[in-house]
Amino acid sequence: MKTSLEIPDKELRDLLRFTKAKTKRQAIVSAIVSYNRRKRMAALVKSSGSSDTFMTHGELMKMREME
């Protein structure tokens, strides 16, 4: 997908420096991948501990004793 957009020069310079990318495209793709990964992790952390199907520590120890 081709997209044209204007990115402020200072922000683009910083992005190139932080990502250590050689091209603008590499820097932008790297930033998008990083952003998406952080958002997926945040969603995962948000739901952490909300499942009632996990074993408790006591249940795990009891299961290990039975083996």
Sequence and secondary structure as in RCSB ss.txt:
>XXXX:A:sequence
MKTSLEIPDKELRDLLRFTKAKTKRQAIVSAIVSYNRRKRMAALVKSSGSSDTFMTHGELMKMREME
>XXXX:A:secstr
        HHHHHHHHHHHT SSHHHHHHHHHHHHHHHHHHHHHHHHTT  S S  HHHHHHHHHH 
